[in-house]
Amino acid sequence: MERNLNFQNKKPELVSPAGDWPSLQSAIKAGADAVYFGIKDLNMRYAASNFDLFEVKKIIDLLHENGKKGYLALNIIVYNNELDKIRKILERARDDGVDAVILWDMAVMSIARELGLKMHLSTQASVSNVSALKFYASCGIERVILARECTLHEIKNIVSQVKKESLRCSVETFIHGSMCASVSGRCFLSHQVFDKSANRGKCIQPCRREYTIIDSENECSYVLGKDYVLSAKDLCTIDFIDKLIEAGIEAFKIEGRMRAAEYVTTVTSAYRKAIDAHAKGQFTKELKESLKRNLDKVHNRSFTNGFYFGKPDDLGGRVQKRYEKIYLGDVVNFYNKVGVAEILIRNESLSAGEEVLIMGKTTPATFAMAREMQIEHKNVEFAKKGSAVGVKLPFKVRPHDKVFLWRQYNEN
């Protein structure tokens, strides 16, 4: 218990992903200290919804109003004909109050430094030693997101040396989410096969597929897929997040700008609770187990400790579908005084006691049990497709919000 108290006044910053507005709202509500996001075309999650350049000020204003920081992810390789566009983006980032830019291309770094922007070095740079960190710090980098290959022991040594030498550069590590077969992400497989570069954010993940191998005589073939040897499991550190906090890491990042808003809500909330409980000396085994069960409910490829305790021998993984999200309908109205949402059922049906998930552009992804339902002011236990049903909710929703059923997945 006493060891935890040494860290009461120094909580690591929790950095959550946002690939769209519902995810952004969800990260804020779930307790992120900072949110990282990208704009369309130039970011490492090209296929995410992302944001337009003109939305940056709105994003930053919303985050700052809620006491959060906003980081612009501009961590791709940049070609010569894009330098003017990069400058335009960075000038907008400066003018709109972005708290830092996540980058690793030297051209982006040069322009960002010229404009006086705070800079965080992406894990794409694969920094795995203090000498490299010191070099980047001398270039004006204020935070380094270490290479995924670093072990906890190595991270402790780096953090210790940073503090000993009073370097003005903090350390950040990933704590949850997808991992790449090439670890820190500099993969060329997608570019080689489909001309879609991972280093431009366009990876279509051929590593996640099942393959058929045919012998050279073309007489027999085998399906390679059971262990998905190129498809890494998802990183999950909830079992040992206390050790990462005590290592002195200053920021924890959650991967997931391609993930849905309910993932952002669930994962951010779990690590927020873990960090806060640790600060109070209340991070018990029971809480760890409870939080891990919650993490397992949203999209994952089963979990691994990553490289924190050495080279993992359990990387191969595929999607574990525990729950399914089924579109149900839309919110038509919300009656504030009684806390009731009128929902038009457009698909499936809803039974009393079922769990629903509601989200919208300004409504965070939030779960609730449909315990009390009414149609035409009469209590009902069932609402079929085409009906408008009133559902009592413990939070505010808005017209046009999307409503989903959240059910345990049954393969049969």
C-alpha positions as CSV (number, residue, x, y, z in Angstrom):
1,M,0.0,0.0,0.0
2,E,2.8,2.5,1.0
3,R,4.6,2.2,-2.4
4,N,1.5,3.6,-4.1
5,L,1.4,6.8,-2.0
6,N,4.7,7.9,-3.5
7,F,2.9,8.5,-6.7
8,Q,-0.2,10.2,-5.4
9,N,0.7,13.6,-6.7
10,K,2.0,12.5,-10.1
11,K,-0.5,10.8,-12.3
12,P,0.5,10.0,-15.9
13,E,-1.4,11.9,-18.6
14,L,-4.0,9.6,-20.2
15,V,-4.1,10.2,-24.0
16,S,-7.1,8.8,-25.9
17,P,-7.8,8.5,-29.7
18,A,-10.5,10.3,-31.6
19,G,-11.2,9.4,-35.2
20,D,-14.6,11.2,-35.3
21,W,-16.9,13.4,-33.3
22,P,-18.6,10.7,-31.2
23,S,-15.2,9.3,-30.3
24,L,-14.0,12.8,-29.3
25,Q,-17.0,13.3,-27.1
26,S,-16.5,9.8,-25.6
27,A,-12.9,10.4,-24.8
28,I,-13.8,13.6,-23.0
29,K,-16.6,12.1,-20.9
30,A,-14.6,8.9,-20.1
31,G,-11.8,10.9,-18.4
32,A,-9.0,11.3,-20.9
33,D,-6.5,14.1,-20.0
34,A,-5.7,14.6,-23.7
35,V,-7.0,13.5,-27.1
36,Y,-5.1,13.0,-30.3
37,F,-6.7,13.3,-33.7
38,G,-5.8,13.6,-37.4
39,I,-7.1,15.6,-40.3
40,K,-8.2,14.1,-43.6
41,D,-5.5,12.9,-46.1
42,L,-2.4,13.5,-44.0
43,N,-2.3,11.2,-41.0
44,M,-1.5,7.6,-40.0
45,R,-5.2,6.6,-39.9
46,Y,-6.2,7.5,-43.5
47,A,-9.3,5.3,-43.5
48,A,-10.7,6.8,-40.3
49,S,-13.5,9.4,-40.6
50,N,-11.0,12.0,-39.3
51,F,-11.6,15.8,-39.3
52,D,-11.5,18.6,-41.8
53,L,-8.9,21.3,-41.3
54,F,-11.5,23.9,-40.6
55,E,-12.8,21.8,-37.7
56,V,-9.5,22.1,-35.7
57,K,-10.5,25.2,-33.8
58,K,-13.8,23.7,-32.8
59,I,-12.0,20.6,-31.6
60,I,-9.5,22.5,-29.6
61,D,-12.1,24.8,-28.1
62,L,-14.2,21.9,-27.0
63,L,-11.2,20.1,-25.4
64,H,-10.0,23.3,-23.6
65,E,-13.5,24.1,-22.3
66,N,-13.4,20.6,-20.7
67,G,-9.9,21.0,-19.3
68,K,-8.3,18.6,-21.9
69,K,-5.4,19.0,-24.3
70,G,-5.5,18.4,-28.0
71,Y,-2.7,16.8,-30.0
72,L,-2.7,16.8,-33.8
73,A,-1.3,13.6,-35.3
74,L,0.8,14.5,-38.4
75,N,3.1,11.4,-38.1
76,I,3.4,10.2,-41.7
77,I,6.2,10.4,-44.2
78,V,5.9,13.5,-46.3
79,Y,6.7,14.0,-50.0
80,N,8.3,17.1,-51.5
81,N,5.1,18.2,-53.3
82,E,3.3,18.3,-50.0
83,L,5.5,20.7,-48.1
84,D,3.3,23.7,-48.8
85,K,0.2,21.8,-47.5
86,I,2.1,20.7,-44.4
87,R,3.0,24.3,-43.7
88,K,-0.7,25.4,-44.1
89,I,-1.8,22.7,-41.7
90,L,0.8,23.6,-39.1
91,E,0.0,27.3,-39.3
92,R,-3.6,26.5,-38.7
93,A,-2.6,24.2,-35.8
94,R,-0.6,27.1,-34.3
95,D,-3.4,29.7,-34.8
96,D,-6.1,27.3,-33.4
97,G,-4.2,26.5,-30.2
98,V,-3.2,22.9,-30.8
99,D,-1.3,21.8,-27.7
100,A,1.3,19.7,-29.6
101,V,1.9,18.0,-32.9
102,I,2.8,14.3,-33.1
103,L,5.4,13.9,-35.8
104,W,8.5,12.2,-36.9
105,D,9.3,13.4,-40.5
106,M,12.2,15.9,-40.3
107,A,10.5,18.3,-42.7
108,V,7.4,18.4,-40.4
109,M,9.6,18.9,-37.4
110,S,11.5,21.7,-39.1
111,I,8.4,23.6,-40.0
112,A,6.7,23.0,-36.6
113,R,9.8,24.2,-34.8
114,E,10.0,27.3,-36.9
115,L,6.3,28.1,-36.1
116,G,6.9,27.6,-32.3
117,L,4.7,24.5,-32.0
118,K,5.2,22.0,-29.2
119,M,6.3,18.7,-30.7
120,H,5.8,15.1,-29.6
121,L,7.9,12.4,-31.4
122,S,5.8,9.6,-32.8
123,T,6.6,5.9,-32.0
124,Q,7.3,5.7,-35.8
125,A,10.7,7.1,-35.0
126,S,11.5,3.9,-33.0
127,V,13.4,5.7,-30.2
128,S,14.7,2.9,-27.9
129,N,17.6,4.5,-26.0
130,V,18.4,7.7,-24.1
131,S,21.0,8.9,-26.6
132,A,18.4,9.1,-29.4
133,L,16.0,10.8,-27.0
134,K,18.6,13.4,-26.1
135,F,19.2,14.1,-29.8
136,Y,15.6,14.7,-30.4
137,A,15.3,16.8,-27.3
138,S,18.0,19.0,-28.7
139,C,15.8,19.5,-31.8
140,G,13.0,20.8,-29.6
141,I,11.0,17.6,-29.0
142,E,9.2,17.9,-25.7
143,R,7.9,14.3,-25.5
144,V,9.1,11.0,-27.1
145,I,6.7,8.1,-27.6
146,L,9.1,5.2,-27.2
147,A,9.4,2.3,-29.6
148,R,7.0,-0.5,-28.9
149,E,9.9,-2.9,-28.6
150,C,11.1,-1.4,-25.4
151,T,10.8,-3.5,-22.2
152,L,9.7,-2.1,-18.9
153,H,13.3,-2.5,-17.6
154,E,14.6,-0.5,-20.5
155,I,12.0,2.2,-20.1
156,K,12.8,2.5,-16.4
157,N,16.5,3.1,-17.3
158,I,15.6,5.7,-19.9
159,V,13.2,7.6,-17.6
160,S,15.8,7.5,-14.8
161,Q,18.5,9.0,-17.1
162,V,16.0,11.7,-18.3
163,K,15.3,12.7,-14.7
164,K,19.0,12.5,-13.6
165,E,20.1,14.8,-16.5
166,S,17.0,17.0,-16.1
167,L,16.2,16.7,-19.8
168,R,13.2,18.8,-20.9
169,C,11.7,15.9,-22.6
170,S,9.1,13.5,-21.2
171,V,8.4,9.8,-22.0
172,E,5.2,8.3,-23.3
173,T,4.3,4.7,-24.0
174,F,1.3,2.8,-25.5
175,I,-0.8,1.0,-23.0
176,H,-3.7,-0.5,-25.0
177,G,-4.8,-1.3,-28.6
178,S,-3.7,-2.7,-31.9
179,M,-0.1,-3.8,-32.4
180,C,1.6,-4.2,-35.8
181,A,3.6,-7.2,-37.0
182,S,6.4,-4.7,-37.7
183,V,5.9,-3.5,-34.1
184,S,6.6,0.3,-34.3
185,G,4.7,0.5,-37.5
186,R,7.1,1.0,-40.4
187,C,5.7,-1.8,-42.4
188,F,5.9,-2.2,-46.2
189,L,3.7,-5.3,-46.8
190,S,0.5,-3.3,-47.7
191,H,2.5,-1.1,-50.0
192,Q,4.2,-4.1,-51.7
193,V,1.0,-6.0,-52.3
194,F,-1.7,-3.3,-52.8
195,D,0.3,-0.1,-53.3
196,K,-1.3,1.2,-50.1
197,S,1.5,2.5,-47.8
198,A,1.2,2.0,-44.0
199,N,3.7,4.9,-43.7
200,R,1.0,7.1,-45.3
201,G,-1.7,5.8,-43.0
202,K,-3.3,3.7,-45.8
203,C,-2.5,0.2,-44.5
204,I,-5.3,-2.3,-45.4
205,Q,-3.8,-4.9,-43.1
206,P,-2.9,-7.9,-45.3
207,C,-1.2,-9.3,-42.2
208,R,-4.6,-9.9,-40.6
209,R,-5.8,-12.2,-43.3
210,E,-6.0,-16.0,-43.6
211,Y,-3.7,-17.4,-46.3
212,T,-3.7,-20.5,-48.4
213,I,-0.2,-22.0,-49.0
214,I,0.3,-24.2,-52.1
215,D,3.3,-26.4,-52.6
216,S,5.7,-25.9,-55.5
217,E,4.4,-29.0,-57.3
218,N,0.8,-27.6,-57.0
219,E,-0.3,-30.9,-55.5
220,C,-1.6,-29.8,-52.2
221,S,-2.4,-26.7,-50.2
222,Y,-2.8,-25.7,-46.6
223,V,-4.8,-22.9,-44.9
224,L,-2.6,-20.8,-42.7
225,G,-4.9,-19.0,-40.4
226,K,-5.5,-20.8,-37.1
227,D,-2.8,-18.8,-35.3
228,Y,-2.7,-15.8,-37.7
229,V,1.1,-15.6,-37.4
230,L,1.3,-12.1,-38.9
231,S,-1.7,-10.7,-37.0
232,A,-0.6,-9.4,-33.6
233,K,-2.8,-9.6,-30.6
234,D,-3.9,-6.3,-29.0
235,L,-1.8,-4.8,-26.3
236,C,-3.5,-4.7,-22.8
237,T,-1.6,-3.4,-19.8
238,I,-4.4,-3.3,-17.2
239,D,-2.8,-6.2,-15.3
240,F,0.4,-4.3,-14.7
241,I,-0.5,-0.7,-15.2
242,D,0.6,0.0,-11.6
243,K,4.2,-1.0,-12.6
244,L,4.1,1.4,-15.6
245,I,2.9,4.2,-13.3
246,E,5.7,3.5,-10.8
247,A,8.3,3.5,-13.6
248,G,7.7,7.2,-13.9
249,I,6.3,7.2,-17.5
250,E,4.6,10.6,-17.9
251,A,2.0,9.8,-20.5
252,F,0.0,6.7,-21.5
253,K,-1.4,6.4,-25.0
254,I,-4.4,4.3,-26.1
255,E,-4.3,3.2,-29.7
256,G,-7.6,3.4,-31.7
257,R,-8.5,6.2,-34.1
258,M,-10.0,3.5,-36.3
259,R,-12.1,2.0,-33.5
260,A,-15.7,2.9,-32.7
261,A,-16.8,5.3,-30.0
262,E,-17.8,2.6,-27.6
263,Y,-14.2,1.3,-27.7
264,V,-13.0,4.8,-26.7
265,T,-15.5,5.0,-23.9
266,T,-14.8,1.6,-22.5
267,V,-11.0,1.6,-22.7
268,T,-10.5,5.2,-21.6
269,S,-12.9,4.7,-18.7
270,A,-11.0,1.5,-17.6
271,Y,-7.6,3.1,-17.5
272,R,-9.0,6.3,-15.9
273,K,-10.3,4.2,-13.1
274,A,-7.1,2.2,-12.8
275,I,-4.8,5.4,-12.7
276,D,-7.1,7.1,-10.1
277,A,-7.4,4.0,-7.9
278,H,-3.6,3.5,-7.9
279,A,-3.2,7.1,-6.8
280,K,-5.4,6.4,-3.8
281,G,-3.7,3.1,-3.0
282,Q,-6.9,1.2,-4.0
283,F,-5.8,-0.6,-7.2
284,T,-6.8,-4.1,-6.0
285,K,-6.7,-7.4,-7.7
286,E,-10.5,-7.4,-7.9
287,L,-10.6,-4.1,-9.6
288,K,-8.0,-5.2,-12.2
289,E,-10.1,-8.3,-13.0
290,S,-13.3,-6.2,-13.3
291,L,-11.7,-3.7,-15.6
292,K,-10.2,-6.4,-17.8
293,R,-13.6,-8.0,-18.2
294,N,-15.0,-4.7,-19.4
295,L,-12.1,-4.2,-21.8
296,D,-12.8,-7.7,-23.3
297,K,-16.3,-6.6,-24.2
298,V,-15.2,-4.2,-27.0
299,H,-13.3,-5.0,-30.2
300,N,-10.1,-6.9,-29.7
301,R,-7.9,-9.6,-31.1
302,S,-7.3,-11.1,-27.6
303,F,-4.7,-9.6,-25.4
304,T,-0.9,-9.6,-25.0
305,N,1.5,-7.9,-22.7
306,G,3.4,-6.7,-25.8
307,F,7.2,-6.3,-25.2
308,Y,7.0,-5.0,-21.7
309,F,8.5,-8.2,-20.2
310,G,10.6,-9.3,-23.1
311,K,9.8,-10.7,-26.6
312,P,6.3,-12.0,-26.6
313,D,5.6,-15.6,-27.7
314,D,1.9,-15.1,-28.2
315,L,1.6,-12.4,-30.9
316,G,-0.8,-14.3,-33.3
317,G,-4.4,-13.3,-32.8
318,R,-7.7,-12.6,-34.5
319,V,-10.8,-10.7,-33.6
320,Q,-12.5,-11.9,-30.5
321,K,-16.2,-11.1,-30.9
322,R,-17.8,-11.1,-27.4
323,Y,-20.6,-8.6,-28.1
324,E,-22.2,-7.3,-31.2
325,K,-23.5,-3.9,-32.0
326,I,-26.8,-4.0,-34.0
327,Y,-28.4,-0.8,-35.4
328,L,-31.8,-0.4,-33.7
329,G,-33.0,3.1,-34.6
330,D,-32.8,6.8,-33.9
331,V,-33.6,9.2,-31.1
332,V,-36.6,11.4,-32.1
333,N,-36.9,13.5,-29.0
334,F,-35.6,13.7,-25.4
335,Y,-37.8,14.9,-22.6
336,N,-35.5,16.5,-20.0
337,K,-37.9,16.7,-17.1
338,V,-38.6,13.0,-17.0
339,G,-35.3,11.7,-18.6
340,V,-37.1,9.8,-21.4
341,A,-35.9,9.3,-24.9
342,E,-38.4,8.7,-27.7
343,I,-36.8,6.2,-30.0
344,L,-38.0,5.2,-33.5
345,I,-37.3,1.5,-34.0
346,R,-36.1,1.1,-37.6
347,N,-34.5,-2.3,-37.3
348,E,-34.8,-5.4,-35.1
349,S,-36.9,-5.0,-31.9
350,L,-36.3,-4.0,-28.3
351,S,-37.2,-5.9,-25.2
352,A,-37.3,-4.5,-21.7
353,G,-34.0,-5.2,-19.9
354,E,-31.8,-5.3,-23.0
355,E,-28.7,-3.1,-23.2
356,V,-28.5,-0.3,-25.7
357,L,-25.7,1.9,-26.9
358,I,-26.5,5.5,-27.9
359,M,-24.1,8.0,-29.6
360,G,-24.1,11.1,-31.8
361,K,-21.9,13.9,-32.9
362,T,-22.3,15.7,-29.5
363,T,-23.4,12.6,-27.5
364,P,-20.6,10.4,-26.2
365,A,-21.0,6.6,-26.7
366,T,-22.9,5.6,-23.6
367,F,-24.5,2.3,-22.5
368,A,-27.8,1.9,-20.7
369,M,-30.3,-0.8,-19.8
370,A,-33.8,-0.3,-21.3
371,R,-35.5,-1.1,-18.0
372,E,-38.6,1.1,-18.3
373,M,-40.4,1.4,-21.7
374,Q,-43.6,3.0,-22.7
375,I,-45.7,3.2,-25.9
376,E,-48.5,5.8,-25.9
377,H,-48.0,6.3,-22.1
378,K,-48.5,2.6,-21.4
379,N,-45.8,0.4,-19.9
380,V,-44.6,-2.3,-22.4
381,E,-42.1,-5.1,-22.3
382,F,-41.5,-5.2,-26.1
383,A,-41.2,-2.7,-29.0
384,K,-41.2,-4.0,-32.5
385,K,-39.8,-2.5,-35.7
386,G,-41.7,0.6,-36.8
387,S,-42.8,1.6,-33.3
388,A,-41.9,4.7,-31.4
389,V,-41.0,3.8,-27.8
390,G,-40.1,5.9,-24.8
391,V,-37.1,4.6,-22.8
392,K,-36.1,6.0,-19.5
393,L,-32.4,6.9,-19.5
394,P,-29.9,8.1,-16.8
395,F,-28.2,10.6,-19.2
396,K,-29.2,13.1,-21.8
397,V,-29.4,12.2,-25.5
398,R,-30.3,14.3,-28.6
399,P,-32.5,14.0,-31.7
400,H,-30.8,12.1,-34.5
401,D,-28.5,10.2,-32.1
402,K,-28.0,6.6,-33.2
403,V,-29.3,3.7,-31.0
404,F,-27.8,0.2,-31.1
405,L,-28.5,-3.0,-29.4
406,W,-25.5,-4.3,-27.4
407,R,-25.9,-8.1,-27.2
408,Q,-23.6,-10.9,-26.3
409,Y,-22.5,-12.6,-29.5
410,N,-23.8,-16.0,-30.2
411,E,-22.0,-17.8,-33.1
412,N,-24.9,-20.1,-33.5
